[in-house]
Structure formats: C-alpha cells, structure tokens
C-alpha cells in the first residue's frame, strides 16, 4: 500500500519594485529572514533542478499568499505573485518551494511592514544573510531586472 504524500512546504520572498526607478527592496521579518512566513531550516540548500520526487504534491502558492496577507493584517490585494519564479530548496525534512510576491503599491510600504516588525532592505544591506538566502535573493533580483 502506498503511503499518502504530504504537500510540499512553501515560502515567499516579498519585494517592492519602484514603478519609475530600478529601486528593489526585499522584506525581512522579525526572525531576520527574507522568506515568509517563517525562516528556512538550518542546513538548507538550493536545488539546481526542480523537484526530485514526482509523487510530491505541489499546491498553488495563492493559498500561501493569502495566509501571509491574512496573518499580517494586510488587504487581500496588497501582494501579487510574480510569475515565473519558483526555486526548490532542499532541507533535512524535505523540499521547500520558494516563490516571489511583490507589494502592490506605488510607494515602499515601510509603515505597513514596520507595524508587523518587518523591514524593507536593499540587496547590499542583506549581504550578511545565510548563503541560501543570498542565492535566492540573487535569483529573485535577476528575475525582477530581466523579467
């Protein structure tokens, strides 16, 4: 008898991109991490290919987007998924899919994030993050600049 597969864990990288400039800011939450809603486990590393187990169930990230939006008390249209970005992170307890979502506003939402113990930072300000987060941010930045 086959054992049921559990859905793969998911996270979001949240960003603000200026509409008239090349300003890109990434959100950092109270755990000093750039993935939401919680930090990546210790010993996480990026996969170069996509999922290794074809029987893994992958849920659409819209439910994660709604969860993050609701947990921080933001309007339901405050975040928008960025299509074409999905990175697979290997962890000791299984894979995590990381998606990209942007703040749907004209100006950086500093006050909305600050009230939730979050900050917006530039890529150079995040250079001391763990290597897996740095690589995720690099790939996200490339996607945003080339996309």
Buried (B, 14 or more C-beta within 10 A) or exposed (E): EEEEEEEBBBBBBBBBBEEEEEEBBBBBBEEEBBBBBEBBBEEBEBBEEEBEEEEBEBEEBEEBBEBBBEEBEBEEEBBEBBEEBBBBBBBEEEBBBBBBBBBEBEEBBEEBBEEBEBBBBEBEEBEEBBEBBBBBBEBBBEBBEEE
